[in-house]
Amino acid sequence: MVYQPMLIREISRGGAMVETRFPLHLNSLHDLRLSLGGRTVVVKGRVVHSQVSDVQSDVVVHWTGIEFVEPSEHVSDAIAEFLETVRVSRDR
């Protein structure tokens, strides 16, 4: 197992858009460790699309859509709570 950092650009209950410095192959499955505020959860995700977003000097930036695959209730609840916390903080 290889751990690679990625930046979450968008997240919903069903998936996420992530930014990486490496390509992820379509339909490949990955275990993702998500830091959601004060909680960390692990969810399996399937790559549904990927594109080159930018080329900066010698670095290629990839934006990849990940669909969460059968997330547990614990994971779904953690994502929902995180999204609600973000929504409330934006409304202030």
Order of alpha helices (4+ residues) and beta strands (2+ residues): beta-beta-beta-beta-beta-alpha
